[in-house]
Amino acid sequence: MSFVSSALISFLRTFVFETVSVLVLPLLLSMSGIWDSIAVAEFMATAMTAFFLWHKQKQVFAL
């Protein structure tokens, strides 16, 4: 199951989070939104990773 989580985080980080950030943030923040988009995408990937770790920890300690 961990390889699925890893692949999903990698896909979301590379394609989904960065694409959405690059398309949406410039509309909200003009030129600075382009520069902030990578940081926002990295933050979303970190949050997703934390969620997967929390979920996995819950499964391990439930046994």
PQR file with spaces between the fields and no chain letter, atoms N, CA, C, O and H, PARSE charges and radii, in Angstrom:
ATOM       1  N    MET     1       0.802   -1.194    0.000 -0.4000 1.5000
ATOM       2  CA   MET     1       0.000    0.000    0.000 -0.0000 2.0000
ATOM       3  C    MET     1       0.850    1.265    0.000  0.5500 1.7000
ATOM       4  O    MET     1       0.401    2.312   -0.468 -0.5500 1.4000
ATOM       5  N    SER     2       2.072    1.178    0.520 -0.4000 1.5000
ATOM       6  CA   SER     2       2.891    2.379    0.623 -0.0000 2.0000
ATOM       7  C    SER     2       3.338    2.874   -0.753  0.5500 1.7000
ATOM       8  O    SER     2       3.512    4.078   -0.946 -0.5500 1.4000
ATOM       9  H    SER     2       2.437    0.328    0.900  0.4000 1.0000
ATOM      10  N    PHE     3       3.526    1.956   -1.718 -0.4000 1.5000
ATOM      11  CA   PHE     3       3.922    2.407   -3.048 -0.0000 2.0000
ATOM      12  C    PHE     3       2.778    3.157   -3.730  0.5500 1.7000
ATOM      13  O    PHE     3       3.027    4.042   -4.548 -0.5500 1.4000
ATOM      14  H    PHE     3       3.384    0.978   -1.561  0.4000 1.0000
ATOM      15  N    VAL     4       1.545    2.820   -3.410 -0.4000 1.5000
ATOM      16  CA   VAL     4       0.403    3.545   -3.962 -0.0000 2.0000
ATOM      17  C    VAL     4       0.354    4.952   -3.374  0.5500 1.7000
ATOM      18  O    VAL     4       0.116    5.919   -4.097 -0.5500 1.4000
ATOM      19  H    VAL     4       1.343    2.100   -2.746  0.4000 1.0000
ATOM      20  N    SER     5       0.576    5.070   -2.083 -0.4000 1.5000
ATOM      21  CA   SER     5       0.605    6.385   -1.445 -0.0000 2.0000
ATOM      22  C    SER     5       1.724    7.235   -2.012  0.5500 1.7000
ATOM      23  O    SER     5       1.532    8.419   -2.292 -0.5500 1.4000
ATOM      24  H    SER     5       0.770    4.284   -1.495  0.4000 1.0000
ATOM      25  N    SER     6       2.883    6.640   -2.181 -0.4000 1.5000
ATOM      26  CA   SER     6       4.027    7.374   -2.723 -0.0000 2.0000
ATOM      27  C    SER     6       3.764    7.842   -4.149  0.5500 1.7000
ATOM      28  O    SER     6       4.065    8.984   -4.494 -0.5500 1.4000
ATOM      29  H    SER     6       3.039    5.679   -1.954  0.4000 1.0000
ATOM      30  N    ALA     7       3.214    6.983   -4.962 -0.4000 1.5000
ATOM      31  CA   ALA     7       2.910    7.347   -6.345 -0.0000 2.0000
ATOM      32  C    ALA     7       1.832    8.430   -6.400  0.5500 1.7000
ATOM      33  O    ALA     7       1.907    9.343   -7.223 -0.5500 1.4000
ATOM      34  H    ALA     7       2.969    6.055   -4.682  0.4000 1.0000
ATOM      35  N    LEU     8       0.839    8.327   -5.531 -0.4000 1.5000
ATOM      36  CA   LEU     8      -0.228    9.322   -5.508 -0.0000 2.0000
ATOM      37  C    LEU     8       0.293   10.691   -5.073  0.5500 1.7000
ATOM      38  O    LEU     8      -0.058   11.708   -5.671 -0.5500 1.4000
ATOM      39  H    LEU     8       0.778    7.586   -4.863  0.4000 1.0000
ATOM      40  N    ILE     9       1.124   10.719   -4.041 -0.4000 1.5000
ATOM      41  CA   ILE     9       1.701   11.987   -3.582 -0.0000 2.0000
ATOM      42  C    ILE     9       2.562   12.596   -4.679  0.5500 1.7000
ATOM      43  O    ILE     9       2.496   13.800   -4.925 -0.5500 1.4000
ATOM      44  H    ILE     9       1.409    9.893   -3.555  0.4000 1.0000
ATOM      45  N    SER    10       3.356   11.783   -5.332 -0.4000 1.5000
ATOM      46  CA   SER    10       4.218   12.284   -6.404 -0.0000 2.0000
ATOM      47  C    SER    10       3.389   12.839   -7.562  0.5500 1.7000
ATOM      48  O    SER    10       3.695   13.909   -8.087 -0.5500 1.4000
ATOM      49  H    SER    10       3.410   10.804   -5.133  0.4000 1.0000
ATOM      50  N    PHE    11       2.359   12.127   -7.954 -0.4000 1.5000
ATOM      51  CA   PHE    11       1.495   12.582   -9.049 -0.0000 2.0000
ATOM      52  C    PHE    11       0.787   13.883   -8.682  0.5500 1.7000
ATOM      53  O    PHE    11       0.769   14.833   -9.464 -0.5500 1.4000
ATOM      54  H    PHE    11       2.110   11.258   -7.527  0.4000 1.0000
ATOM      55  N    LEU    12       0.204   13.916   -7.482 -0.4000 1.5000
ATOM      56  CA   LEU    12      -0.506   15.119   -7.057 -0.0000 2.0000
ATOM      57  C    LEU    12       0.422   16.315   -6.982  0.5500 1.7000
ATOM      58  O    LEU    12       0.063   17.415   -7.403 -0.5500 1.4000
ATOM      59  H    LEU    12       0.219   13.144   -6.846  0.4000 1.0000
ATOM      60  N    ARG    13       1.621   16.102   -6.445 -0.4000 1.5000
ATOM      61  CA   ARG    13       2.576   17.199   -6.311 -0.0000 2.0000
ATOM      62  C    ARG    13       3.004   17.727   -7.665  0.5500 1.7000
ATOM      63  O    ARG    13       3.029   18.938   -7.882 -0.5500 1.4000
ATOM      64  H    ARG    13       1.914   15.209   -6.103  0.4000 1.0000
ATOM      65  N    THR    14       3.340   16.831   -8.574 -0.4000 1.5000
ATOM      66  CA   THR    14       3.895   17.237   -9.860 -0.0000 2.0000
ATOM      67  C    THR    14       2.843   17.812  -10.794  0.5500 1.7000
ATOM      68  O    THR    14       3.079   18.845  -11.421 -0.5500 1.4000
ATOM      69  H    THR    14       3.320   15.847   -8.398  0.4000 1.0000
ATOM      70  N    PHE    15       1.710   17.177  -10.899 -0.4000 1.5000
ATOM      71  CA   PHE    15       0.733   17.579  -11.902 -0.0000 2.0000
ATOM      72  C    PHE    15      -0.427   18.399  -11.337  0.5500 1.7000
ATOM      73  O    PHE    15      -0.718   19.484  -11.842 -0.5500 1.4000
ATOM      74  H    PHE    15       1.518   16.338  -10.390  0.4000 1.0000
ATOM      75  N    VAL    16      -1.068   17.909  -10.332 -0.4000 1.5000
ATOM      76  CA   VAL    16      -2.301   18.535   -9.864 -0.0000 2.0000
ATOM      77  C    VAL    16      -2.024   19.815   -9.076  0.5500 1.7000
ATOM      78  O    VAL    16      -2.519   20.883   -9.437 -0.5500 1.4000
ATOM      79  H    VAL    16      -0.832   17.028   -9.922  0.4000 1.0000
ATOM      80  N    PHE    17      -1.238   19.716   -8.004 -0.4000 1.5000
ATOM      81  CA   PHE    17      -1.029   20.874   -7.139 -0.0000 2.0000
ATOM      82  C    PHE    17      -0.316   22.005   -7.864  0.5500 1.7000
ATOM      83  O    PHE    17      -0.713   23.164   -7.749 -0.5500 1.4000
ATOM      84  H    PHE    17      -0.837   18.849   -7.710  0.4000 1.0000
ATOM      85  N    GLU    18       0.725   21.678   -8.603 -0.4000 1.5000
ATOM      86  CA   GLU    18       1.460   22.740   -9.302 -0.0000 2.0000
ATOM      87  C    GLU    18       0.626   23.358  -10.418  0.5500 1.7000
ATOM      88  O    GLU    18       0.649   24.575  -10.607 -0.5500 1.4000
ATOM      89  H    GLU    18       1.048   20.736   -8.696  0.4000 1.0000
ATOM      90  N    THR    19      -0.104   22.537  -11.153 -0.4000 1.5000
ATOM      91  CA   THR    19      -0.932   23.066  -12.238 -0.0000 2.0000
ATOM      92  C    THR    19      -2.032   23.966  -11.702  0.5500 1.7000
ATOM      93  O    THR    19      -2.252   25.060  -12.223 -0.5500 1.4000
ATOM      94  H    THR    19      -0.122   21.549  -10.999  0.4000 1.0000
ATOM      95  N    VAL    20      -2.715   23.518  -10.678 -0.4000 1.5000
ATOM      96  CA   VAL    20      -3.791   24.326  -10.101 -0.0000 2.0000
ATOM      97  C    VAL    20      -3.227   25.621   -9.517  0.5500 1.7000
ATOM      98  O    VAL    20      -3.811   26.691   -9.687 -0.5500 1.4000
ATOM      99  H    VAL    20      -2.537   22.630  -10.255  0.4000 1.0000
ATOM     100  N    SER    21      -2.095   25.519   -8.833 -0.4000 1.5000
ATOM     101  CA   SER    21      -1.487   26.719   -8.242 -0.0000 2.0000
ATOM     102  C    SER    21      -1.072   27.720   -9.307  0.5500 1.7000
ATOM     103  O    SER    21      -1.309   28.919   -9.162 -0.5500 1.4000
ATOM     104  H    SER    21      -1.620   24.650   -8.695  0.4000 1.0000
ATOM     105  N    VAL    22      -0.455   27.235  -10.373 -0.4000 1.5000
ATOM     106  CA   VAL    22       0.003   28.137  -11.429 -0.0000 2.0000
ATOM     107  C    VAL    22      -1.173   28.775  -12.164  0.5500 1.7000
ATOM     108  O    VAL    22      -1.061   29.907  -12.635 -0.5500 1.4000
ATOM     109  H    VAL    22      -0.262   26.261  -10.490  0.4000 1.0000
ATOM     110  N    LEU    23      -2.274   28.085  -12.268 -0.4000 1.5000
ATOM     111  CA   LEU    23      -3.434   28.645  -12.967 -0.0000 2.0000
ATOM     112  C    LEU    23      -4.291   29.555  -12.091  0.5500 1.7000
ATOM     113  O    LEU    23      -4.844   30.539  -12.582 -0.5500 1.4000
ATOM     114  H    LEU    23      -2.365   27.165  -11.885  0.4000 1.0000
ATOM     115  N    VAL    24      -4.408   29.241  -10.806 -0.4000 1.5000
ATOM     116  CA   VAL    24      -5.331   29.973   -9.947 -0.0000 2.0000
ATOM     117  C    VAL    24      -4.678   31.159   -9.244  0.5500 1.7000
ATOM     118  O    VAL    24      -5.259   32.244   -9.206 -0.5500 1.4000
ATOM     119  H    VAL    24      -3.958   28.442  -10.407  0.4000 1.0000
ATOM     120  N    LEU    25      -3.495   30.977   -8.694 -0.4000 1.5000
ATOM     121  CA   LEU    25      -2.888   32.040   -7.897 -0.0000 2.0000
ATOM     122  C    LEU    25      -2.603   33.333   -8.671  0.5500 1.7000
ATOM     123  O    LEU    25      -2.788   34.411   -8.105 -0.5500 1.4000
ATOM     124  H    LEU    25      -3.024   30.096   -8.725  0.4000 1.0000
ATOM     125  N    PRO    26      -2.168   33.282   -9.920 -0.5600 1.5000
ATOM     126  CA   PRO    26      -1.996   34.551  -10.630  0.2800 2.0000
ATOM     127  C    PRO    26      -3.299   35.332  -10.801  0.5500 1.7000
ATOM     128  O    PRO    26      -3.276   36.560  -10.890 -0.5500 1.4000
ATOM     129  N    LEU    27      -4.418   34.639  -10.847 -0.4000 1.5000
ATOM     130  CA   LEU    27      -5.703   35.332  -10.930 -0.0000 2.0000
ATOM     131  C    LEU    27      -6.029   36.068   -9.629  0.5500 1.7000
ATOM     132  O    LEU    27      -6.674   37.116   -9.637 -0.5500 1.4000
ATOM     133  H    LEU    27      -4.437   33.642  -10.776  0.4000 1.0000
ATOM     134  N    LEU    28      -5.571   35.500   -8.518 -0.4000 1.5000
ATOM     135  CA   LEU    28      -5.856   36.090   -7.215 -0.0000 2.0000
ATOM     136  C    LEU    28      -4.803   37.100   -6.772  0.5500 1.7000
ATOM     137  O    LEU    28      -5.130   38.113   -6.154 -0.5500 1.4000
ATOM     138  H    LEU    28      -5.046   34.649   -8.512  0.4000 1.0000
ATOM     139  N    LEU    29      -3.535   36.823   -7.089 -0.4000 1.5000
ATOM     140  CA   LEU    29      -2.438   37.636   -6.561 -0.0000 2.0000
ATOM     141  C    LEU    29      -1.600   38.313   -7.644  0.5500 1.7000
ATOM     142  O    LEU    29      -0.535   38.852   -7.342 -0.5500 1.4000
ATOM     143  H    LEU    29      -3.269   36.000   -7.591  0.4000 1.0000
ATOM     144  N    SER    30      -2.039   38.298   -8.856 -0.4000 1.5000
ATOM     145  CA   SER    30      -1.334   38.831  -10.030 -0.0000 2.0000
ATOM     146  C    SER    30       0.067   38.214  -10.146  0.5500 1.7000
ATOM     147  O    SER    30       0.206   36.996  -10.025 -0.5500 1.4000
ATOM     148  H    SER    30      -2.904   37.861   -9.101  0.4000 1.0000
ATOM     149  N    MET    31       1.092   39.014  -10.376 -0.4000 1.5000
ATOM     150  CA   MET    31       2.422   38.491  -10.653 -0.0000 2.0000
ATOM     151  C    MET    31       3.023   37.728   -9.465  0.5500 1.7000
ATOM     152  O    MET    31       3.725   36.737   -9.668 -0.5500 1.4000
ATOM     153  H    MET    31       0.979   40.003  -10.475  0.4000 1.0000
ATOM     154  N    SER    32       2.765   38.160   -8.268 -0.4000 1.5000
ATOM     155  CA   SER    32       3.331   37.448   -7.116 -0.0000 2.0000
ATOM     156  C    SER    32       2.708   36.062   -6.950  0.5500 1.7000
ATOM     157  O    SER    32       3.300   35.191   -6.313 -0.5500 1.4000
ATOM     158  H    SER    32       2.195   38.964   -8.104  0.4000 1.0000
ATOM     159  N    GLY    33       1.522   35.851   -7.515 -0.4000 1.5000
ATOM     160  CA   GLY    33       0.903   34.534   -7.461 -0.0000 2.0000
ATOM     161  C    GLY    33       1.679   33.483   -8.227  0.5500 1.7000
ATOM     162  O    GLY    33       1.674   32.307   -7.863 -0.5500 1.4000
ATOM     163  H    GLY    33       1.041   36.559   -8.033  0.4000 1.0000
ATOM     164  N    ILE    34       2.346   33.911   -9.290 -0.4000 1.5000
ATOM     165  CA   ILE    34       3.180   32.971  -10.049 -0.0000 2.0000
ATOM     166  C    ILE    34       4.344   32.507   -9.195  0.5500 1.7000
ATOM     167  O    ILE    34       4.671   31.320   -9.176 -0.5500 1.4000
ATOM     168  H    ILE    34       2.349   34.866   -9.586  0.4000 1.0000
ATOM     169  N    TRP    35       4.967   33.433   -8.491 -0.4000 1.5000
ATOM     170  CA   TRP    35       6.112   33.074   -7.648 -0.0000 2.0000
ATOM     171  C    TRP    35       5.688   32.257   -6.438  0.5500 1.7000
ATOM     172  O    TRP    35       6.428   31.381   -5.992 -0.5500 1.4000
ATOM     173  H    TRP    35       4.701   34.396   -8.507  0.4000 1.0000
ATOM     174  N    ASP    36       4.522   32.531   -5.911 -0.4000 1.5000
ATOM     175  CA   ASP    36       4.037   31.814   -4.731 -0.0000 2.0000
ATOM     176  C    ASP    36       3.457   30.444   -5.065  0.5500 1.7000
ATOM     177  O    ASP    36       3.266   29.625   -4.166 -0.5500 1.4000
ATOM     178  H    ASP    36       3.920   33.243   -6.273  0.4000 1.0000
ATOM     179  N    SER    37       3.179   30.184   -6.316 -0.4000 1.5000
ATOM     180  CA   SER    37       2.489   28.955   -6.694 -0.0000 2.0000
ATOM     181  C    SER    37       3.291   27.706   -6.343  0.5500 1.7000
ATOM     182  O    SER    37       2.711   26.709   -5.912 -0.5500 1.4000
ATOM     183  H    SER    37       3.334   30.849   -7.046  0.4000 1.0000
ATOM     184  N    ILE    38       4.600   27.738   -6.517 -0.4000 1.5000
ATOM     185  CA   ILE    38       5.407   26.555   -6.196 -0.0000 2.0000
ATOM     186  C    ILE    38       5.406   26.296   -4.696  0.5500 1.7000
ATOM     187  O    ILE    38       5.300   25.148   -4.264 -0.5500 1.4000
ATOM     188  H    ILE    38       5.071   28.547   -6.868  0.4000 1.0000
ATOM     189  N    ALA    39       5.523   27.353   -3.900 -0.4000 1.5000
ATOM     190  CA   ALA    39       5.493   27.183   -2.445 -0.0000 2.0000
ATOM     191  C    ALA    39       4.142   26.640   -1.976  0.5500 1.7000
ATOM     192  O    ALA    39       4.080   25.792   -1.086 -0.5500 1.4000
ATOM     193  H    ALA    39       5.610   28.286   -4.251  0.4000 1.0000
ATOM     194  N    VAL    40       3.079   27.130   -2.575 -0.4000 1.5000
ATOM     195  CA   VAL    40       1.744   26.638   -2.217 -0.0000 2.0000
ATOM     196  C    VAL    40       1.584   25.170   -2.617  0.5500 1.7000
ATOM     197  O    VAL    40       1.016   24.381   -1.862 -0.5500 1.4000
ATOM     198  H    VAL    40       3.130   27.819   -3.298  0.4000 1.0000
ATOM     199  N    ALA    41       2.076   24.805   -3.786 -0.4000 1.5000
ATOM     200  CA   ALA    41       2.009   23.408   -4.233 -0.0000 2.0000
ATOM     201  C    ALA    41       2.808   22.499   -3.301  0.5500 1.7000
ATOM     202  O    ALA    41       2.364   21.398   -2.973 -0.5500 1.4000
ATOM     203  H    ALA    41       2.537   25.446   -4.400  0.4000 1.0000
ATOM     204  N    GLU    42       3.978   22.957   -2.877 -0.4000 1.5000
ATOM     205  CA   GLU    42       4.789   22.163   -1.941 -0.0000 2.0000
ATOM     206  C    GLU    42       4.089   22.027   -0.593  0.5500 1.7000
ATOM     207  O    GLU    42       4.129   20.964    0.027 -0.5500 1.4000
ATOM     208  H    GLU    42       4.338   23.851   -3.143  0.4000 1.0000
ATOM     209  N    PHE    43       3.451   23.097   -0.143 -0.4000 1.5000
ATOM     210  CA   PHE    43       2.715   23.021    1.120 -0.0000 2.0000
ATOM     211  C    PHE    43       1.576   22.017    1.026  0.5500 1.7000
ATOM     212  O    PHE    43       1.362   21.230    1.948 -0.5500 1.4000
ATOM     213  H    PHE    43       3.418   23.960   -0.647  0.4000 1.0000
ATOM     214  N    MET    44       0.839   22.040   -0.088 -0.4000 1.5000
ATOM     215  CA   MET    44      -0.265   21.083   -0.259 -0.0000 2.0000
ATOM     216  C    MET    44       0.261   19.649   -0.306  0.5500 1.7000
ATOM     217  O    MET    44      -0.370   18.742    0.236 -0.5500 1.4000
ATOM     218  H    MET    44       1.013   22.679   -0.837  0.4000 1.0000
ATOM     219  N    ALA    45       1.413   19.437   -0.950 -0.4000 1.5000
ATOM     220  CA   ALA    45       2.000   18.097   -0.979 -0.0000 2.0000
ATOM     221  C    ALA    45       2.437   17.660    0.415  0.5500 1.7000
ATOM     222  O    ALA    45       2.292   16.492    0.775 -0.5500 1.4000
ATOM     223  H    ALA    45       1.925   20.174   -1.390  0.4000 1.0000
ATOM     224  N    THR    46       2.971   18.591    1.196 -0.4000 1.5000
ATOM     225  CA   THR    46       3.362   18.277    2.572 -0.0000 2.0000
ATOM     226  C    THR    46       2.145   17.940    3.418  0.5500 1.7000
ATOM     227  O    THR    46       2.190   17.015    4.230 -0.5500 1.4000
ATOM     228  H    THR    46       3.089   19.540    0.904  0.4000 1.0000
ATOM     229  N    ALA    47       1.064   18.678    3.236 -0.4000 1.5000
ATOM     230  CA   ALA    47      -0.170   18.388    3.968 -0.0000 2.0000
ATOM     231  C    ALA    47      -0.729   17.018    3.584  0.5500 1.7000
ATOM     232  O    ALA    47      -1.210   16.278    4.443 -0.5500 1.4000
ATOM     233  H    ALA    47       1.027   19.429    2.576  0.4000 1.0000
ATOM     234  N    MET    48      -0.666   16.684    2.299 -0.4000 1.5000
ATOM     235  CA   MET    48      -1.134   15.372    1.853 -0.0000 2.0000
ATOM     236  C    MET    48      -0.261   14.260    2.438  0.5500 1.7000
ATOM     237  O    MET    48      -0.772   13.216    2.846 -0.5500 1.4000
ATOM     238  H    MET    48      -0.276   17.286    1.601  0.4000 1.0000
ATOM     239  N    THR    49       1.035   14.481    2.478 -0.4000 1.5000
ATOM     240  CA   THR    49       1.948   13.502    3.071 -0.0000 2.0000
ATOM     241  C    THR    49       1.653   13.316    4.550  0.5500 1.7000
ATOM     242  O    THR    49       1.634   12.188    5.043 -0.5500 1.4000
ATOM     243  H    THR    49       1.450   15.328    2.146  0.4000 1.0000
ATOM     244  N    ALA    50       1.422   14.414    5.260 -0.4000 1.5000
ATOM     245  CA   ALA    50       1.089   14.330    6.683 -0.0000 2.0000
ATOM     246  C    ALA    50      -0.207   13.554    6.892  0.5500 1.7000
ATOM     247  O    ALA    50      -0.318   12.766    7.831 -0.5500 1.4000
ATOM     248  H    ALA    50       1.438   15.330    4.859  0.4000 1.0000
ATOM     249  N    PHE    51      -1.180   13.774    6.022 -0.4000 1.5000
ATOM     250  CA   PHE    51      -2.432   13.026    6.122 -0.0000 2.0000
ATOM     251  C    PHE    51      -2.203   11.531    5.926  0.5500 1.7000
ATOM     252  O    PHE    51      -2.741   10.720    6.680 -0.5500 1.4000
ATOM     253  H    PHE    51      -1.090   14.415    5.260  0.4000 1.0000
ATOM     254  N    PHE    52      -1.411   11.158    4.922 -0.4000 1.5000
ATOM     255  CA   PHE    52      -1.131    9.742    4.696 -0.0000 2.0000
ATOM     256  C    PHE    52      -0.381    9.128    5.870  0.5500 1.7000
ATOM     257  O    PHE    52      -0.670    7.999    6.264 -0.5500 1.4000
ATOM     258  H    PHE    52      -0.973   11.817    4.310  0.4000 1.0000
ATOM     259  N    LEU    53       0.580    9.859    6.435 -0.4000 1.5000
ATOM     260  CA   LEU    53       1.312    9.350    7.597 -0.0000 2.0000
ATOM     261  C    LEU    53       0.400    9.192    8.797  0.5500 1.7000
ATOM     262  O    LEU    53       0.484    8.193    9.511 -0.5500 1.4000
ATOM     263  H    LEU    53       0.814   10.777    6.115  0.4000 1.0000
ATOM     264  N    TRP    54      -0.469   10.163    9.030 -0.4000 1.5000
ATOM     265  CA   TRP    54      -1.413   10.087   10.141 -0.0000 2.0000
ATOM     266  C    TRP    54      -2.348    8.893    9.973  0.5500 1.7000
ATOM     267  O    TRP    54      -2.610    8.155   10.923 -0.5500 1.4000
ATOM     268  H    TRP    54      -0.537   10.975    8.450  0.4000 1.0000
ATOM     269  N    HIS    55      -2.849    8.713    8.741 -0.4000 1.5000
ATOM     270  CA   HIS    55      -3.753    7.598    8.466 -0.0000 2.0000
ATOM     271  C    HIS    55      -3.046    6.258    8.663  0.5500 1.7000
ATOM     272  O    HIS    55      -3.621    5.330    9.233 -0.5500 1.4000
ATOM     273  H    HIS    55      -2.636    9.312    7.970  0.4000 1.0000
ATOM     274  N    LYS    56      -1.818    6.157    8.200 -0.4000 1.5000
ATOM     275  CA   LYS    56      -1.050    4.921    8.346 -0.0000 2.0000
ATOM     276  C    LYS    56      -0.741    4.644    9.808  0.5500 1.7000
ATOM     277  O    LYS    56      -0.816    3.497   10.249 -0.5500 1.4000
ATOM     278  H    LYS    56      -1.351    6.911    7.737  0.4000 1.0000
ATOM     279  N    GLN    57      -0.396    5.677   10.567 -0.4000 1.5000
ATOM     280  CA   GLN    57      -0.109    5.509   11.988 -0.0000 2.0000
ATOM     281  C    GLN    57      -1.349    5.017   12.723  0.5500 1.7000
ATOM     282  O    GLN    57      -1.252    4.174   13.615 -0.5500 1.4000
ATOM     283  H    GLN    57      -0.335    6.609   10.209  0.4000 1.0000
ATOM     284  N    LYS    58      -2.507    5.537   12.353 -0.4000 1.5000
ATOM     285  CA   LYS    58      -3.762    5.103   12.956 -0.0000 2.0000
ATOM     286  C    LYS    58      -3.988    3.609   12.685  0.5500 1.7000
ATOM     287  O    LYS    58      -4.447    2.884   13.568 -0.5500 1.4000
ATOM     288  H    LYS    58      -2.586    6.222   11.628  0.4000 1.0000
ATOM     289  N    GLN    59      -3.671    3.153   11.481 -0.4000 1.5000
ATOM     290  CA   GLN    59      -3.839    1.741   11.132 -0.0000 2.0000
ATOM     291  C    GLN    59      -2.874    0.860   11.910  0.5500 1.7000
ATOM     292  O    GLN    59      -3.254   -0.220   12.361 -0.5500 1.4000
ATOM     293  H    GLN    59      -3.299    3.742   10.764  0.4000 1.0000
ATOM     294  N    VAL    60      -1.635    1.303   12.074 -0.4000 1.5000
ATOM     295  CA   VAL    60      -0.620    0.492   12.753 -0.0000 2.0000
ATOM     296  C    VAL    60      -0.957    0.335   14.229  0.5500 1.7000
ATOM     297  O    VAL    60      -0.852   -0.765   14.770 -0.5500 1.4000
ATOM     298  H    VAL    60      -1.326    2.181   11.708  0.4000 1.0000
ATOM     299  N    PHE    61      -1.360    1.417   14.887 -0.4000 1.5000
ATOM     300  CA   PHE    61      -1.642    1.349   16.313 -0.0000 2.0000
ATOM     301  C    PHE    61      -3.007    0.751   16.614  0.5500 1.7000
ATOM     302  O    PHE    61      -3.302    0.458   17.773 -0.5500 1.4000
ATOM     303  H    PHE    61      -1.445    2.311   14.447  0.4000 1.0000
ATOM     304  N    ALA    62      -3.842    0.565   15.607 -0.4000 1.5000
ATOM     305  CA   ALA    62      -5.137   -0.071   15.824 -0.0000 2.0000
ATOM     306  C    ALA    62      -4.989   -1.583   15.940  0.5500 1.7000
ATOM     307  O    ALA    62      -5.877   -2.265   16.452 -0.5500 1.4000
ATOM     308  H    ALA    62      -3.603    0.803   14.665  0.4000 1.0000
ATOM     309  N    LEU    63      -3.860   -2.102   15.462 -0.4000 1.5000
ATOM     310  CA   LEU    63      -3.649   -3.556   15.519 -0.0000 2.0000
ATOM     311  C    LEU    63      -3.330   -4.007   16.869  0.5500 1.7000
ATOM     312  O    LEU    63      -3.124   -5.201   17.089 -0.5500 1.4000
ATOM     313  H    LEU    63      -3.139   -1.548   15.046  0.4000 1.0000
